[in-house]
């Protein structure tokens, strides 16, 4: 065996140092001029782009920004162009139920709009409702302090009873026509910022490719969001509905939203169940989707060839991605989704049964519609007596009104809006609903 003279060890050491230096140089170069990063990032985040479009689309101008994820979404559009060509995503978030008060039918929600309204409720909740909820929580805390259990620490609960907010569709705004909020207009502002970022290398070094990519990407986003198919799918329901609808997340939830029918709102039963099917996309829409998808793929190939000033292109994509995330996550008022509501009143008690009884006393039939949801089992004897008392009161009131009409007495002047609907609703249930066996 030949003696070790250190030559092999020295060569290995020099190779290790050279490899380390090469790796360090490559990393410095990558952070100085990122290569192939933009083309990879353009394939990520397609779901965010889809949801951002669903939030803002519905008109000619849809300010969804150029960002990462559009190429991935383009592949989805390519599939849609040869398939059903459905653009709107399905319902996302918490489960929501829609109850039609007149019939008592309960529908599981499949609508993006209803799911977002339900998810964002605490953001657009009326201040009076918030005050009522705080009063209910205080009442529960005081009750627990007056009736303490041995060895149990009394803490203020975050939920108690049932808080029922009553709304009426707006008499002035048109249902299905969204109101543009700051989230909507933020897309236009961010697009201008992106164009400024992309124009910097054009103005300083004369490199125009990044600016062209940004302009082309922005045009493609605007064309995609302007397709009439978005509006047809987003509000696929009848308008001017006279029915009252109840929106709730089911047994155990804290809130219920009642939307009284006045002939001005959307048919939420249609919207929730897709009873009125999406209009079939025509050949022109399918051709446009295929063309847009091919254009995005072409733009990806062009972006992959950018090797200088890539940080500017990354800045454009990151800015657009942040704006899309803001659009998807921000809590918005129902009016931004085309559902315009006017607050009327709130009903709430420490116990859920007391809340339903109070709602039934206010508008006959509404509380009873919610009984199978919040109390699917048999009622207690005292609860049956309470509901029977309301039934007898409603029947007596209806009998009095009929007697007055027969005597030729002057009827009350018709009331406007939700009060008139409440009286009609009471009369309907006094004649029909109370013929059913009490629970």
RODO-2510 file (C-alpha; in nm, 4 decimals, decimal comma):
residues 439
     n   res          X          Y          Z
     1     x     0,0000     0,0000     0,0000
     2     x     0,1510     0,3324    -0,1062
     3     x     0,2077     0,5876     0,1656
     4     x    -0,0317     0,8788     0,2019
     5     x     0,1425     1,2006     0,1041
     6     x    -0,1644     1,4295     0,1444
     7     x    -0,2107     1,4813    -0,2322
     8     x    -0,5511     1,3053    -0,2396
     9     x    -0,6699     1,4931     0,0657
    10     x    -0,5653     1,8251    -0,0873
    11     x    -0,7468     1,7501    -0,4143
    12     x    -1,0643     1,6548    -0,2279
    13     x    -1,0448     1,9711    -0,0230
    14     x    -1,0021     2,1859    -0,3343
    15     x    -1,2996     2,0150    -0,5022
    16     x    -1,5191     2,0739    -0,1949
    17     x    -1,4244     2,4419    -0,1870
    18     x    -1,4917     2,4766    -0,5600
    19     x    -1,8327     2,3108    -0,5327
    20     x    -1,9237     2,5305    -0,2371
    21     x    -1,8206     2,8431    -0,4270
    22     x    -2,0145     2,7335    -0,7344
    23     x    -2,3271     2,6670    -0,5279
    24     x    -2,2956     3,0004    -0,3539
    25     x    -2,2556     3,1751    -0,6885
    26     x    -2,5596     3,0015    -0,8332
    27     x    -2,7702     3,0970    -0,5339
    28     x    -2,6546     3,4597    -0,5517
    29     x    -2,7338     3,4655    -0,9233
    30     x    -3,0761     3,3105    -0,8642
    31     x    -3,1647     3,5725    -0,6024
    32     x    -3,0253     3,8476    -0,8244
    33     x    -3,2048     3,7319    -1,1409
    34     x    -3,4582     3,4536    -1,0610
    35     x    -3,4837     3,2217    -1,3613
    36     x    -3,7859     3,0011    -1,4367
    37     x    -3,9510     3,1089    -1,1103
    38     x    -4,2187     3,3148    -1,2811
    39     x    -4,3188     3,0314    -1,5155
    40     x    -4,3541     2,7963    -1,2187
    41     x    -4,5520     3,0438    -1,0083
    42     x    -4,7913     3,1121    -1,2954
    43     x    -4,9070     2,7511    -1,2527
    44     x    -4,9905     2,7921    -0,8818
    45     x    -5,3023     2,9432    -0,7267
    46     x    -5,5690     2,8602    -0,9847
    47     x    -5,8334     2,8122    -0,7144
    48     x    -5,7730     3,1619    -0,5786
    49     x    -5,8183     3,3076    -0,9265
    50     x    -6,1452     3,1155    -0,9702
    51     x    -6,2847     3,2440    -0,6400
    52     x    -6,1714     3,6004    -0,7078
    53     x    -6,3558     3,5920    -1,0405
    54     x    -6,6656     3,4532    -0,8699
    55     x    -6,6545     3,7410    -0,6223
    56     x    -6,6249     4,0232    -0,8752
    57     x    -6,7653     3,8931    -1,2051
    58     x    -7,1122     3,9758    -1,3285
    59     x    -7,0657     4,2870    -1,5382
    60     x    -6,8761     4,4143    -1,8386
    61     x    -6,5811     4,5330    -1,6285
    62     x    -6,4383     4,2812    -1,3803
    63     x    -6,1223     4,4174    -1,2139
    64     x    -5,9529     4,0879    -1,1223
    65     x    -5,5789     4,1457    -1,1427
    66     x    -5,3126     3,9626    -1,3410
    67     x    -5,1373     3,7302    -1,0960
    68     x    -4,9949     3,3851    -1,0412
    69     x    -5,2440     3,1058    -1,0962
    70     x    -5,3992     3,2272    -1,4198
    71     x    -5,2300     2,9648    -1,6353
    72     x    -5,3540     2,6910    -1,4029
    73     x    -5,7021     2,8395    -1,4234
    74     x    -5,6664     2,8529    -1,8032
    75     x    -5,6338     2,4740    -1,8109
    76     x    -5,9647     2,4555    -1,6239
    77     x    -6,1203     2,6878    -1,8799
    78     x    -5,9850     2,4706    -2,1588
    79     x    -6,1631     2,1728    -2,0025
    80     x    -6,4789     2,3808    -1,9649
    81     x    -6,4683     2,4791    -2,3306
    82     x    -6,5133     2,1164    -2,4353
    83     x    -6,7396     2,0191    -2,1456
    84     x    -7,0229     2,1905    -1,9639
    85     x    -6,8482     2,5302    -1,9711
    86     x    -6,9588     2,6199    -1,6166
    87     x    -6,7673     2,9149    -1,4750
    88     x    -6,9092     2,9777    -1,1260
    89     x    -6,7654     2,7581    -0,8484
    90     x    -6,9946     2,5736    -0,6134
    91     x    -7,0835     2,6881    -0,2637
    92     x    -6,7866     2,7274    -0,0331
    93     x    -6,7586     2,7619     0,3421
    94     x    -7,0059     2,6720     0,6165
    95     x    -7,3203     2,4736     0,5473
    96     x    -7,6265     2,6917     0,5036
    97     x    -7,9960     2,6066     0,4835
    98     x    -8,2681     2,8022     0,3043
    99     x    -8,6236     2,7614     0,4346
   100     x    -8,9190     2,8794     0,2254
   101     x    -9,1605     3,0072     0,4890
   102     x    -9,4806     2,9578     0,2903
   103     x    -9,4218     2,5873     0,2292
   104     x    -9,1797     2,5072     0,5091
   105     x    -8,9448     2,3282     0,2672
   106     x    -8,5784     2,3281     0,3650
   107     x    -8,3075     2,3335     0,0979
   108     x    -7,9353     2,2719     0,1303
   109     x    -7,7442     2,5539    -0,0308
   110     x    -7,5377     2,5099    -0,3485
   111     x    -7,5061     2,8782    -0,4354
   112     x    -7,1791     3,0691    -0,4129
   113     x    -7,3660     3,3916    -0,3324
   114     x    -7,5670     3,2494    -0,0425
   115     x    -7,2642     3,0737     0,1042
   116     x    -7,0657     3,3995     0,1019
   117     x    -7,3531     3,5967     0,2552
   118     x    -7,3810     3,3386     0,5321
   119     x    -7,0043     3,3236     0,5884
   120     x    -6,9673     3,7011     0,6071
   121     x    -7,2752     3,7623     0,8239
   122     x    -7,0857     3,8816     1,1284
   123     x    -6,9167     4,1396     0,9065
   124     x    -7,2399     4,2961     0,7732
   125     x    -7,4560     4,2304     1,0799
   126     x    -7,6613     4,5363     1,1766
   127     x    -7,5422     4,7229     1,4919
   128     x    -7,8824     4,6706     1,6570
   129     x    -7,8372     4,2956     1,6146
   130     x    -7,4935     4,3140     1,7755
   131     x    -7,6378     4,5050     2,0695
   132     x    -7,9168     4,2504     2,1057
   133     x    -7,6693     3,9638     2,1040
   134     x    -7,4580     4,1302     2,3721
   135     x    -7,7695     4,1797     2,5852
   136     x    -7,8562     3,8100     2,5441
   137     x    -7,5047     3,7059     2,6493
   138     x    -7,5229     3,9356     2,9513
   139     x    -7,8592     3,7902     3,0458
   140     x    -7,7164     3,4389     3,0242
   141     x    -7,4149     3,5349     3,2372
   142     x    -7,6376     3,6919     3,5046
   143     x    -7,8597     3,3844     3,5052
   144     x    -7,5578     3,1571     3,5559
   145     x    -7,4360     3,3713     3,8446
   146     x    -7,7776     3,3552     4,0125
   147     x    -7,7898     2,9780     3,9686
   148     x    -7,4318     2,8582     4,0156
   149     x    -7,3391     2,4917     4,0141
   150     x    -7,1049     2,3601     4,2788
   151     x    -6,7396     2,3579     4,1751
   152     x    -6,8043     2,5318     3,8456
   153     x    -6,6368     2,8567     3,7426
   154     x    -6,8839     3,1020     3,5913
   155     x    -6,7619     3,2449     3,2605
   156     x    -6,9388     3,4594     3,0073
   157     x    -7,0463     3,2447     2,7166
   158     x    -6,9876     3,3312     2,3539
   159     x    -7,3199     3,1868     2,2391
   160     x    -7,6690     3,1629     2,3812
   161     x    -8,0219     3,1228     2,2544
   162     x    -8,1083     3,2327     1,9027
   163     x    -8,0707     3,5801     1,7528
   164     x    -8,3168     3,6370     1,4660
   165     x    -8,2631     3,9368     1,2379
   166     x    -8,5467     4,0381     1,0055
   167     x    -8,4724     4,2067     0,6732
   168     x    -8,6676     4,3183     0,3693
   169     x    -8,5399     4,3441     0,0102
   170     x    -8,4584     4,7022    -0,0815
   171     x    -8,7316     4,9017    -0,2526
   172     x    -8,4812     5,1129    -0,4462
   173     x    -8,1917     4,8862    -0,5486
   174     x    -8,2368     4,6233    -0,8201
   175     x    -8,1816     4,2641    -0,7091
   176     x    -7,9055     4,0929    -0,9028
   177     x    -7,7245     4,4205    -0,9746
   178     x    -7,4234     4,4365    -0,7372
   179     x    -7,3098     4,7526    -0,5650
   180     x    -6,9423     4,8277    -0,6266
   181     x    -6,7485     4,8525    -0,2995
   182     x    -6,3832     4,9334    -0,2314
   183     x    -6,2852     4,5674    -0,2852
   184     x    -6,4197     4,5945    -0,6371
   185     x    -6,2366     4,9170    -0,7164
   186     x    -5,9145     4,7978    -0,5511
   187     x    -5,8623     4,5760    -0,8550
   188     x    -5,8428     4,8787    -1,0837
   189     x    -5,5993     5,0538    -0,8486
   190     x    -5,3726     4,7481    -0,8191
   191     x    -5,3739     4,7048    -1,1977
   192     x    -5,2366     5,0577    -1,2370
   193     x    -4,9671     4,9795    -0,9792
   194     x    -4,8725     4,6657    -1,1732
   195     x    -4,8386     4,8614    -1,4967
   196     x    -4,6125     5,1134    -1,3222
   197     x    -4,3894     4,8339    -1,1871
   198     x    -4,3696     4,6688    -1,5291
   199     x    -4,2838     5,0007    -1,6957
   200     x    -3,9732     5,0599    -1,4791
   201     x    -3,7343     4,8329    -1,6776
   202     x    -3,8888     4,9664    -1,9999
   203     x    -3,8107     5,3223    -1,8962
   204     x    -3,4641     5,2562    -1,7475
   205     x    -3,3084     4,9920    -1,9730
   206     x    -3,5460     4,9763    -2,2687
   207     x    -3,6509     4,6169    -2,1913
   208     x    -4,0135     4,6090    -2,3007
   209     x    -4,1007     4,2392    -2,2666
   210     x    -4,2114     4,2582    -1,8999
   211     x    -4,4421     4,5504    -1,9747
   212     x    -4,5917     4,3642    -2,2723
   213     x    -4,6479     4,0495    -2,0623
   214     x    -4,8252     4,2550    -1,7957
   215     x    -5,0446     4,4356    -2,0480
   216     x    -5,1382     4,1119    -2,2261
   217     x    -5,2099     3,9367    -1,8947
   218     x    -5,4305     4,2265    -1,7810
   219     x    -5,6263     4,2209    -2,1078
   220     x    -5,6836     3,8460    -2,0757
   221     x    -5,8112     3,8832    -1,7188
   222     x    -6,0567     4,1552    -1,8213
   223     x    -6,1828     3,9557    -2,1178
   224     x    -6,2318     3,6457    -1,9013
   225     x    -6,4308     3,8346    -1,6390
   226     x    -6,6495     4,0139    -1,8930
   227     x    -6,8120     3,6999    -2,0368
   228     x    -7,1953     3,7209    -2,0037
   229     x    -7,1944     3,3601    -1,8826
   230     x    -7,0732     3,4793    -1,5407
   231     x    -7,3863     3,6853    -1,4778
   232     x    -7,6157     3,4139    -1,6116
   233     x    -7,4693     3,1576    -1,3699
   234     x    -7,4176     3,3852    -1,0711
   235     x    -7,7821     3,4938    -1,0472
   236     x    -7,9536     3,1897    -1,1996
   237     x    -8,2878     3,2477    -1,0302
   238     x    -8,6189     3,4255    -1,0662
   239     x    -8,6486     3,7879    -0,9594
   240     x    -8,9190     3,9825    -0,7739
   241     x    -9,0070     3,6937    -0,5452
   242     x    -9,3051     3,7448    -0,3083
   243     x    -9,1934     3,4624    -0,0781
   244     x    -9,0280     3,4922     0,2616
   245     x    -8,7026     3,3021     0,3081
   246     x    -8,5146     3,2033     0,6213
   247     x    -8,1385     3,1549     0,6148
   248     x    -7,9672     2,9567     0,8900
   249     x    -7,6682     2,7308     0,9434
   250     x    -7,8850     2,4792     1,1218
   251     x    -7,9268     2,3411     1,4719
   252     x    -7,6750     2,4879     1,7144
   253     x    -7,6167     2,8096     1,5221
   254     x    -7,6391     3,1480     1,6895
   255     x    -7,8065     3,3462     1,4123
   256     x    -8,1046     3,3271     1,1819
   257     x    -8,1725     3,5749     0,8998
   258     x    -8,5305     3,6250     0,7817
   259     x    -8,5784     3,7937     0,4423
   260     x    -8,9397     3,8985     0,4024
   261     x    -9,0968     3,8743     0,0598
   262     x    -9,2130     4,2029    -0,0892
   263     x    -9,1860     4,1272    -0,4593
   264     x    -8,8433     4,2905    -0,4911
   265     x    -8,5925     4,0218    -0,3995
   266     x    -8,4301     3,7179    -0,5542
   267     x    -8,5878     3,3738    -0,5356
   268     x    -8,3417     3,2223    -0,2887
   269     x    -8,4917     2,8752    -0,3254
   270     x    -8,3998     2,8788    -0,6947
   271     x    -8,0587     3,0153    -0,6138
   272     x    -7,9877     2,7556    -0,3448
   273     x    -8,1051     2,4463    -0,5292
   274     x    -8,0139     2,5309    -0,8900
   275     x    -8,3743     2,4518    -0,9788
   276     x    -8,3470     2,6931    -1,2676
   277     x    -8,0506     2,5392    -1,4470
   278     x    -7,7634     2,7434    -1,5727
   279     x    -7,8238     2,8622    -1,9283
   280     x    -7,6290     2,6510    -2,1727
   281     x    -7,3193     2,8256    -2,2980
   282     x    -7,3250     2,8932    -2,6692
   283     x    -7,0564     2,8110    -2,9203
   284     x    -6,9167     3,1628    -2,9082
   285     x    -6,8569     3,1364    -2,5321
   286     x    -6,6873     2,7998    -2,5730
   287     x    -6,4684     2,9361    -2,8526
   288     x    -6,3689     3,2373    -2,6412
   289     x    -6,2790     3,0124    -2,3465
   290     x    -6,0604     2,7940    -2,5675
   291     x    -5,8922     3,1003    -2,7190
   292     x    -5,8249     3,2527    -2,3766
   293     x    -5,6787     2,9252    -2,2492
   294     x    -5,4445     2,9011    -2,5501
   295     x    -5,3424     3,2648    -2,5025
   296     x    -5,2510     3,2046    -2,1371
   297     x    -5,0390     2,9050    -2,2272
   298     x    -4,8625     3,1140    -2,4919
   299     x    -4,8028     3,3861    -2,2349
   300     x    -4,6485     3,1259    -2,0021
   301     x    -4,4017     3,0271    -2,2753
   302     x    -4,3062     3,3914    -2,3288
   303     x    -4,2645     3,4521    -1,9542
   304     x    -4,0379     3,1463    -1,9270
   305     x    -3,7941     3,3162    -2,1652
   306     x    -3,7441     3,6249    -1,9478
   307     x    -3,3937     3,6120    -1,7979
   308     x    -3,3274     3,9716    -1,6903
   309     x    -3,5128     4,2114    -1,4616
   310     x    -3,7259     3,9183    -1,3502
   311     x    -3,7827     4,0739    -1,0100
   312     x    -4,0133     4,3267    -1,1733
   313     x    -4,2228     4,0483    -1,3208
   314     x    -4,2273     3,8770    -0,9829
   315     x    -4,3386     4,2046    -0,8255
   316     x    -4,6277     4,2277    -1,0705
   317     x    -4,7374     3,8708    -0,9965
   318     x    -4,7034     3,9007    -0,6186
   319     x    -4,8986     4,2274    -0,6135
   320     x    -5,1801     4,0699    -0,8134
   321     x    -5,1820     3,7586    -0,5964
   322     x    -5,2150     3,9642    -0,2773
   323     x    -5,5066     4,1558    -0,4256
   324     x    -5,6812     3,8323    -0,5275
   325     x    -5,6355     3,6917    -0,1788
   326     x    -5,7878     4,0122    -0,0389
   327     x    -6,0866     3,9775    -0,2719
   328     x    -6,1473     3,6160    -0,1732
   329     x    -6,1017     3,6586     0,2009
   330     x    -6,2538     3,9999     0,2741
   331     x    -6,5996     4,0139     0,4318
   332     x    -6,8397     4,1946     0,2003
   333     x    -7,1907     4,3334     0,2324
   334     x    -7,4667     4,1353     0,0546
   335     x    -7,5249     4,4356    -0,1721
   336     x    -7,1816     4,3694    -0,3265
   337     x    -7,3248     4,0336    -0,4382
   338     x    -7,6504     4,1757    -0,5710
   339     x    -7,8631     4,1027    -0,2619
   340     x    -7,9859     4,4379    -0,1268
   341     x    -8,1450     4,4214     0,2178
   342     x    -8,3004     4,6752     0,4566
   343     x    -8,2918     4,5952     0,8273
   344     x    -8,6273     4,5904     1,0078
   345     x    -8,5892     4,4419     1,3547
   346     x    -8,4207     4,1746     1,5639
   347     x    -8,5718     3,9146     1,7959
   348     x    -8,3674     3,7209     2,0480
   349     x    -8,4036     3,5427     2,3799
   350     x    -8,1694     3,3560     2,6117
   351     x    -8,3383     3,0278     2,5192
   352     x    -8,3807     2,9117     2,1602
   353     x    -8,7410     2,8018     2,2176
   354     x    -8,8295     3,1437     2,3587
   355     x    -8,6786     3,3066     2,0487
   356     x    -8,8914     3,0931     1,8176
   357     x    -9,2036     3,1665     2,0220
   358     x    -9,1284     3,5387     2,0062
   359     x    -9,0811     3,5171     1,6287
   360     x    -9,4093     3,3279     1,5934
   361     x    -9,5882     3,5908     1,8021
   362     x    -9,4464     3,8640     1,5776
   363     x    -9,5152     3,6953     1,2399
   364     x    -9,7359     3,3880     1,2434
   365     x    -9,5801     3,0858     1,0745
   366     x    -9,2127     3,1838     1,0782
   367     x    -9,1263     3,0357     1,4158
   368     x    -9,3073     2,7125     1,3370
   369     x    -9,1014     2,6714     1,0166
   370     x    -8,7848     2,6551     1,2248
   371     x    -8,9091     2,4077     1,4853
   372     x    -8,8081     2,0919     1,2898
   373     x    -8,4571     2,2347     1,2453
   374     x    -8,3813     2,3429     1,6005
   375     x    -8,6092     2,0951     1,7828
   376     x    -8,6326     1,7781     1,5710
   377     x    -8,7597     1,5711     1,8644
   378     x    -9,0768     1,5884     2,0722
   379     x    -9,1556     1,9091     2,2593
   380     x    -9,2066     1,9356     2,6317
   381     x    -9,5676     1,9628     2,7560
   382     x    -9,5263     2,3273     2,8544
   383     x    -9,3797     2,4053     2,5127
   384     x    -9,6778     2,2413     2,3400
   385     x    -9,9106     2,4561     2,5515
   386     x    -9,7197     2,7707     2,4516
   387     x    -9,7524     2,6899     2,0815
   388     x   -10,1207     2,6017     2,1229
   389     x   -10,1794     2,9374     2,2891
   390     x   -10,0267     3,1165     1,9915
   391     x   -10,2410     2,9070     1,7585
   392     x   -10,5578     2,9970     1,9451
   393     x   -10,4614     3,3642     1,9485
   394     x   -10,3974     3,3649     1,5732
   395     x   -10,7269     3,1853     1,5041
   396     x   -10,9197     3,4310     1,7222
   397     x   -10,7566     3,7264     1,5482
   398     x   -10,8465     3,5866     1,2070
   399     x   -11,2043     3,5239     1,3183
   400     x   -11,2299     3,8832     1,4406
   401     x   -11,1068     4,0180     1,1095
   402     x   -11,3536     3,8065     0,9125
   403     x   -11,6380     3,9220     1,1364
   404     x   -11,5429     4,2839     1,0824
   405     x   -11,5414     4,2321     0,7071
   406     x   -11,8828     4,0665     0,7162
   407     x   -12,0234     4,3538     0,9210
   408     x   -11,9071     4,5924     0,6532
   409     x   -11,6751     4,7763     0,8840
   410     x   -11,4010     4,9864     0,7339
   411     x   -11,0867     4,7762     0,6992
   412     x   -10,7512     4,8972     0,8207
   413     x   -10,5505     5,0994     0,5731
   414     x   -10,2965     4,8747     0,3963
   415     x    -9,9512     4,9057     0,5405
   416     x    -9,6390     4,9318     0,3361
   417     x    -9,3509     4,6877     0,3013
   418     x    -9,2817     4,4121     0,5469
   419     x    -9,5704     4,4956     0,7834
   420     x    -9,8247     4,4307     0,5083
   421     x    -9,6539     4,1061     0,4189
   422     x    -9,6522     3,9997     0,7836
   423     x   -10,0281     4,0481     0,8079
   424     x   -10,0890     3,8528     0,4880
   425     x    -9,8599     3,5808     0,6126
   426     x   -10,0500     3,5624     0,9421
   427     x   -10,3834     3,5334     0,7622
   428     x   -10,2537     3,2568     0,5376
   429     x   -10,1289     3,0466     0,8273
   430     x   -10,4330     3,1149     1,0420
   431     x   -10,6503     2,9651     0,7677
   432     x   -10,4250     2,6789     0,6620
   433     x   -10,1178     2,6037     0,8746
   434     x   -10,3037     2,5778     1,2040
   435     x   -10,5180     2,2972     1,0704
   436     x   -10,2135     2,0746     1,1131
   437     x   -10,1558     1,8892     1,4379
   438     x    -9,9522     2,0846     1,6883
   439     x    -9,6092     1,9432     1,7717
***
